[in-house]
Amino acid sequence: MASPTETAELVIYANILTVDDTRPTAEALAVSDGRIVAVGSRADVAGWVGERTEVRDLGDSCVMPGFVEAHGHPLMEAMALSDRIVDIRPVTLPTADQVLDAIRAEVANRGASGAYLNGWDPLLQDGLPEPTLAWLDGVAPETPLVIVHNSGHKAFFNTAAAQRAGLTRDTPDPKGAIYGRDADGELDGTAEEIAAVYPLLGNAISASDYPAMLAAECARLNRAGLTTCSEMSFDPMFRPLLAQMHDQLTVRLRTYEMSTAALHTDAAPFDGDDILRQVGIKIWVDGSPWVGNIDLTFPYLDTEATRTIGVVPGSCGHANYTREQLAEIVGTFYPQGWQLACHVHGDAGVDTILDVYEQALHAHPREDHRLRLEHCGAITPEQLRRAHDLGVTCSLFVDHLHYWGDVLVDGLFGPERGGRWMPAGSAVATGMRISLHNDPPVTPEEPLRNISVAVTRTAPSGRVLAPEERLTVEQAIRAQTIDAAWQLFSDNVIGSLEVGKYADLVVLSADPHTVPAERIAELEVTATFLAGRQVYPQLG
């Protein structure tokens, strides 16, 4: 290593996992002006230490690249976990009684301002009532009440909430979404998919309160060791706020604008800088397995679980768009140079979007497109091979197995299809670069648990689901760092600890390779750095 001509601002000694194939481990790294200027042995880096260099000897602690959330919703989560929307997710309130108590209390506390809650999940919160319009109006006869399903793909609202949002029987269904209606055509208090759910939340948050909410969200991400997060349902109305808060952000944001509003955007591909950049367009091909609206070639089981979520016996779910509508969206944005990220769970939906992608790739060849599929619960090995051959990459929601693994097998799809849910092993076997994600706020930011779940595939009951689909620890780490960064077109500046890249770091209590795989989720994040600046815990 060449001798430095200047000294570093920060030098760290630790057990360093670089996620760089040319030098997988190191003992030290040096940082100057936010970027890594040296990685290697203590002797290699010693020359960078000067009088003003901050030297941190972290002993046996493990330093890794900051984790990357390739599929998140931080702008939404900032609201969903604020003090204005009550968190009733199963990770917070595991029982139906707790959920119902929270709803009644919020209705009483908020009065005319309206009660907004997020996280309803009858599959995990056993005993919840059917949230009919009559039930909702009974709980809140005169004031708005909106309850968002834990998946984010459905919401339940009372009559007062519909009136406040300006929804009537004559309100048209947004593109790719629906408002439920009864036999007489009246609203039935349900909204499916993001374009229908969002208008119900418009009155929940004051614009003046949002900057503090976003700052709290960044802190939450940093606590989990995350230094980069995508925003997978970006609304351009946030652009002025993000520009205003740019220098206060402690997480790099990569935004994907929703395709649901219109077939145009005022942005250009890769607008922005290394802190805040728009990289793609988001499409929802289908919905959520927990709601019953994913596009399958096979039917849901007929069980108490499927009846609880309203699945009609024999239903194979459905898509949000026709093939022609998807071709119109992809055919509009892809030729402009956009990366597309398509939410899809059902295998029928996968076939459709791969057909549409292939058509676009043939019509408009591009050497490095990194077209994406999101979640991919029921994707098959054959579809993964086809995707890889097309240059399509998948982001997998493996945390489903930790929370809903038993429900998938016993309640929704049976041991074969439910057990092979999120087939990460088959994905990497094709040579595909994948990412792991939490889709927060659906599940909490827990990249270490993602790594653990991908390696063990253990359901809540303790049974292992399709062990052949397990990843190695190294594969799972890559899927939470460099390969996730690659999916976001950011691997040139983050994702591994190499000279020239930003010093985005997470410090762990131990090396994930040295603890039992099921204990990786229990490792402590002791510090997080963005461009060499400690952002967690924040220094006084």
N, C-alpha and C positions, 0 to 999 in steps of 0.2 A: 504494500500500500504506500502511495506517495506521501512524502512528508508534507504536513500542512504549512501553508504560508500565513495562516491566521489561527486564532484560537476559537473554540466553540463557545456558544452561550450555555449549552447544557451537555453534560456527559452522564450517561447512565451505565452502571455496571449491574448485570443481572444474568439470569438464565434466559437468553433471548431466542425466541422462535421467529425466524424471519419470514417464513412462508416464501422463501426465495430458493428455487431449486439449486442455484449455483453455490449457495452458502446457507444451508437449512438452519444452522444454529450459530450463535455468537455469544461473546461474553460482554461486549460493550458496544455502545453506539454514541455518536456525537451529533449534535444538532446546532445549526446556525441559520438564523433568519427563517425559522420554521421548518426547515428541510434537513433531512439526514445528510451529513457530510462524510460520515465514516461508520462502518460496521465491521466488527472483527473481534480479535482477541483484545485483552486489556492492553497488551503491548502495542498493538496496532493503533489503538485510539489514544494512548497516553499522551502523544504529542499534541493533541488538540486541547489539552487542559492548560489554561492560563490563569492569571490572577483573578480575572472576573468570571471565570467559568463556574457555573453551578454544577457540582458533582454529587450525584446521588448513587450511593451503593445500596442496592436493593437486596443484596444477599442472595438467598435461594428463590426469591420471587421470580415469577415467569412474566416476561414482557413479550407481547405479541402485537401484530397490527391491530389497530382499532377495529372492532367488529362492524360489519356492514349489513344493514337491514335492506335487502333488495326489494322488499314489497311491504311498505308501511303506509300509514295514514297519519303522520304526525299533526297535520293541520286539523284533521278531524278529532284525533285523540286529545289534542289540546282542549277542545270543547268537551268531549265526552267524559274526560276525567277532571273537569273543572268543578268548582263548587256550585255551578249553575245546573249541571246535569248529574243526576244521582247515579252512581255506579252500582248496578245490581247484577253484574256478571257473576257467574258461578264461582270464579276465583275469589270474589269478595263476599257474596252472600250465597252459600251453598244450598240453603233449604228454601222451599216454597214459602213457608211461614215468614222467613226473614224478608223475602222479596215483597210479599203482600203488606207486611208492616211498613216497609220503606215507602211503598207507593202511597199508602194512606197518609203517612206522616208528611210526605212531600206535598200532596194535595192540600192538606191542612195548613202547612207552613207557607206555601207560595200564594195561595188564594188566587186573585184575579190575574197575577202575572203568569200563571200556568205552571204545571208540573211536567218536567221532562226527565225521563229515565232511560238508561241504556244497559242492555245485557240480558234481557229476557231469554231463557233457554229451558223449555220444558223437557228436553232430553236429559239434562243434567240436574235440573231443579224439580225433582219429582213431586207431583201433586199440584202444579200450577193450574188454575182454572182456564177454560177456553176464553181468550180475550175478545169476546164478541163486543159489538157496539153497545148492546144493552148493558153488558157488564161494565164497560168503560164509562158509560153515562151514569150508571149507578154509583160508581166510585167517585166520579166528579161530575155532578149534574149540571153545574153552571160555569165551571172554569176549565180551561184547556188542560188536557192530559195526553201526552204522547209517550209511548213506550217503544223503544227500538229493540228489535231482536238482537241477540248477541252476535249474529253473523253480519249485521249491518244491512242485510238484504231484504228486511221486512220491518214495517213499523205498524203499530196499532194506535189509533187516535179516536178521541171522542168527538161528539158533535160540536162542542165549543172550540176544539182545536181546528176542526175543519173550517168553521166560520172565521176564525182568526187568520188562517192561511188562505182564505178566499177560495176554498174548494167547494164545488157544488156538483150535482148530478151531471151538469153540462160540461164540467172540466174535462178536456180531452186527456187521454193517457199520454204521458211523455214518451218519446222514442225509446224503446227498449225497456219500458217499465209499465206498470198498470196500477190503477186504483180499483180495489175490489168493489163490486156492486151486487146488490141483492136482485131477486127475481123481477123487481119493479124498476130496476135501473138506478136505485138510490145508492149512495156511498155506504159501504158496509163497515167502514172503520179500519180497512187494511190498505197498506201501500207496499208494493213489491218493487225492489230494485232502486238504485241510488237516485235516479232522476225523479222518482216519486217520493222518496223518503226525505230528501233534502229540503223541499219547501216547507215541510212540517216543523223543521228546526229553525227556520229563519228568524223567529221572534225570541228564541231562547237566549241568545248571546248579544250583549252590547258591544259594539265595535270598540268602544273605549276600554273595555275590559280585556280585549283579546291579546294585546302585547304581553301582559303579565301571564296569561294562560300559555302562550307559546314559549315564553322563557321557562315556565315550569315544565313544559314538555321537553325542552332541550335538556334540562337538568335530569329528568326521568330517563331519557335515552343515555345520557352520560353515565348515570349510575349503573346501567347495564353493560357498560363498556362500549357503547355504540358511538362512533364518530361520524358515520355517514348513514343517511336514511333516505329512501325514496319516498315521494308523496304520490300515491297511486290514484288519487281522485282530485287532481289539482283543478281548482277553479280560478280563472284569471283575475277574479275580483281580489284575490290575495296579493297580486303583484305589487301594488303600491305599499302595502304593509310590510311585505318581505324586503322590499328595497329600503324602507325606513329602518328596519331592524337588522339589516345585513351585517353590520359590524358587531352586533350583539349575539349573533347565532353561534352556538357552541357545537353545532352539528352541521355537517355539509348536507345540503338538500339537493336531491335530484328529482325533478318534477315530471309527472306524466299527466298531461291535460286530458280531461274527460272528453270522449267523443260524443257524449250523449246530447249536448246542447245543440251543436250545429256542425256542419261539415267544413269548418274553417277554423283557423286560429290566427291571432295577431302576432304570434311568435314565429321564430325560425328555428330549425333544428340546432341545438347546442347553444342557444342564446344564454348568456350569463357568464359566470366565472367559476373558479374552483370551489367556492363556498356555495353558490346558488346557481344551478343550471337546469334548464328544461331540456330533457333528452328524448321524450317520447309522448305517445298518445295511447290512452287506455281504452280498452273495449271490454264489456262484460258479455261474453258469449252466452253464459247461462248463470244460474244463481248459486244457492247454497244447499249442500246435502241436508243440512239441519232444518231447512224450510220445505224441501221436497221438490225444488224446481231446478235440478240439474239435468242435462240432456243426455240420457242413457240409451243404450241398445237393449238393456235388460230391465226388468221391473224391480222396484223396491219390494222388499218382503212385506207381507201382510202381518204385522205384529202390533202389539200395544204401542210400541214406540212410534211406528209410522202412523198409526191412527191418531196418536197424540198430536202430531204435527200436521194432521189434515191430509195425508196422502191417500188418494183414492186407490183401493186395491187394484193391482195390475198396472199402476201408473209407471211410466218410464221417465217421468218429469218432462221438461220441455226446454227449448232454447228461448233466449230473449229476442233474437233476430232471425230472420230467414237467411238462407245462404246468399240471396241477392242483396239483402241489406248489408250483410257483412262485407260482401264484395264491393259495395259502393263505398263503405267507410275505408276499407283497406286501400281500395283503388284511388281514393282521394288523397289520403295522407302519405302512403308509401312512396309514390313517385316524387313527392316533395322532399324526400330525404329523411323522413321521420322513422325512428324505431317504433314498432308497435308492440304493446304488451296486452295480451288477451287473457282475461280471466276465463278459465274453463275447467270444470270438474268432470263432466260426463264424457264417456268415451265416444258417444255419437257427436257431441260438440267438438271433440278433438278432431274427428275425421273432417268435419265441416270446415273448421278454421285452417287445418292443414291444406285442404283443397284450395281454399281462398288464398292462403299464403303462396302456395305453389303457382297458382295462376299469376299472382303479382310478381313473383320472382322471375317467371318466364317472360312476362311483358316488360319488366323493368329490371334487368340484371344489376345487382350491386354486390361488390366483392365482400363487403363487411357490413352486413345488415343487423345481425344479432336480434332477429325477430324473436319474441318471447311468448311462452305460454305460462300462465300463472296458476299455481295451486296443483292442478293436474292429478286430482285424487284417484280417478278411475282409469287413467291412461294405461295402455297396455304396452308390453315389451315391443310388439310390432310397431305400434305408433311411435314409440320412442326412437326406434331405429329409423323410421321414416323422417321424424323430426330432425334427427341428427344429420341425416343425409341432405336435408334441405338447409342445414345451417341454423336451425331453430334451437333455442335453448330454453330450459325449463327452470322455474323457481318453485320449489316444493314446500308445502306447508306441513312439515313432518310433525309439528306439535299437535296436530289432530290426533295422533296415536296416543299421546300422553293424556289427553283430556277425553276424547271420544272413542278410543280404540275398542273398548268393549261394546259400545253402542253400535259402532260400524259393523261388527261381526254379528252380534246377537239381535240387534234391533233393526238394522237397515238393509244390509246386503249379504249376510252370510259369511262363513269362514273363508271361502275362496276369494271372493271379490272384496269383502271387507278386510280380510287379512292382508291382502296385497295393496291396500290403499297407500298412496304416496310411494311408489316403487323406486326409491332413490338408487338402490343397487343396480337395477336394470338400466337406469338412466346413465350412470357413470360407466357402465359396461359398454355402452355404445361409443364411448369417447367424448360424450357431451360434458361441457362445463356447466354445472348446476349451481344454484344457490339454495340456501335454507332461509325460511322467513317465519315471522310470527303474525304478520297481518294485523299489528296492533291498531285498534284496541281489542280485536277479537280475542287474542290471547296476549298476555303481558310481554313486554320486551324481555326475552330470556334466551339470548343466543347460546349461552352455555348449555341450557336444557335442550335446545335444538341439536347441538352436537351430541349430547348424551342420547337423546331419543333416536337420532339417525344411526347411532352405533348399536343400540340395544333393541330398538323397536318393541319396547315394553308397554303394554296397555295398563290401565289403572289396576286391573285384577292381578297383574304380575305375569300374565302370559305373554309370550313373545309372538309377534305377528310376522309371518313370512320371514324367517331368519335369513333367507337367501337375499333379501333386499337390504340387509344391513350395510352400512358404510364402515370403513376403517376410521380411526380417529383422525388420521391425516386428511383423508378425503372430506370428512365433515368440517374440519377446520378450514380447508380451502373453500368450501361452499359457504362459509360464513365470513370470509375475508377476500382473498384475491379473485376468486371466481365470481363472487357477488359483485365486486368492484368492476370486473370485466363486463358483466351484464349491464352495468350502469355507464359503460363507456368511460370509466374513471380509473382503470387499472394502470394507466400511465402515471398517475400521481398518488394513488393510495393502494391499499390492499396487501402490501408486503413491505418489509423493512429493507429498503435498498437505497443506496446513495442517489440523491436527486429527488426522491419522493418525500412527501410531507411526513413529518414526525407525528403521525396519528397513532397513538399507542394505547393499549390497555395493559394494566399490571394485574396479574392474577396471583392468588395465594399459593398456587402450585402449577406445575406443568400438567396439562390435561392428559398427556401420555403416561403419567406416572401414578395416576389414581384409577381405581376401578371405574369402568365406563359409566356405571349407574350413579357414580358420585361426582361426575364432571359438573352436573347442574348445581352442586353444592359449593363449588369453588367460589371464593370471594373475589369480587372486583375491588381492588384496593386503591386504584387510581386510574384516571383516564386523561389523556393528553390530546389536544388538537393543535397541530402544527407546533409541537413542542411546548405548548402552554397547558398547564394543568387545569382541567375544567371540572374534574371530580376527584376527591372532594375539593370544592372551591376554597382557595386560600384566602385568609382574611386580609 
